[in-house]
């Protein structure tokens, strides 16, 4: 799906979509096997009338075997048990049962002996949802110490990114992305490139409203 266009005059929209096309063309050259990038570029080609190029892109066979890194993300490998426990916490949060939600999150984190670091990182995400950044940070530190495989380290990095973004730690977030650029992990390098390209796309500018004519 192509990124949503900002509101405004047709000419302004065309400028924005042209910038998006350039960004995703560059991303595709860097990461031709990344399906999300390819699909977004295809949608942008269709939107801008470059139908032959969209058809050509769609005809390229998908690369098999890259499920560990989807769209510059490494989804948590959570079991049905963890998913059910997490959804129960979210229900408590929506019901404003804050104390119960915190207690249930702590129980979920304690499942880690069977679930590995996925339980710890899921607990970190749930603590972030509840506005408990200090508890989330404790969970991330525990997961960092226990991460051994490349997949574990990816997941820790992405949850750490969420924590920095939500707490508004802009400089620390930028430093994390710079670390990703130097990583030997292709998933993290892809994510760093995507974050950089997203920053290059200008934020939608406010459209000035015409003032009513004075009588």
Buried (B, 14 or more C-beta within 10 A) or exposed (E): EBBEBBEBEEEBBEEBBEEBBBBBBBBBEBBEBBEBBBBBBBBBBBBBEBEEBBEEBEEEEEEEEEEBBEBBBBEBBBBEEBEEBBEBBBEBBEEEBEEBBBEBBBBBBEBBEEBBBBBBBBBBBBBBBBEBBEBBBBBBBBBBEEBEEBBBBBBBBBBBBBBBBBBEBEEBBBEBBEEBEEBEBBBBBBBBBBBBBEEEBEEBEEEEEEEEEEE
